[in-house]
Amino acid sequence: MKFSSLSFIKYTAATALCTLSLHASAVVLSDFYPNCDMRSLSLDESQQKALLQIRNAHKKNIERVKIRNRNANFSRKQELIKVLSTVPFSKHEARRYLQKRYDSDMDLAVEELSVQHKIFQVLTHEQQEKWLANCAR
């Protein structure tokens, strides 16, 4: 499917405007079922404490990333306006804008994957197998 320049600009603008309205918390890796029930793993007390520490650290990290992303929203909108108003359309500037735009989403996804890794490391081999069967997509 080939886009004309005008169609591409409209598509890019619509996509960018839609994604600008999303909050950072909307970024979730789809590789895991959200809020997977860990009770079936029969965690011992030390594992439960370790998971609580991981979750608490994760909340702090996510808040820090969300604040950074909120602060970047204004400048990102200005960059979007620049991309849309520049004649002729610059694919280079569009790619630069989109790369910068999705870097913040990537930060959240990496944080989420880091938490999943830490949780996985707390589990025994048998629990890991059960977790993968029940929680990983």
Salt bridges, closest charged atoms under 4 A:
ASP37 OD1 - ARG39 NE 2.90
GLU45 OE2 - LYS49 NZ 3.54
GLU63 OE2 - LYS66 NZ 3.89
GLU79 OE1 - ARG96 NH1 3.37
GLU79 OE2 - LYS100 NZ 2.88
GLU93 OE1 - ARG96 NH2 2.73
ASP105 OD2 - ARG101 NH1 3.54
ASP107 OD2 - ARG68 NH2 2.73
GLU111 OE2 - HIS58 ND1 3.11
GLU112 OE1 - HIS58 NE2 3.65
GLU129 OE2 - HIS125 NE2 2.62
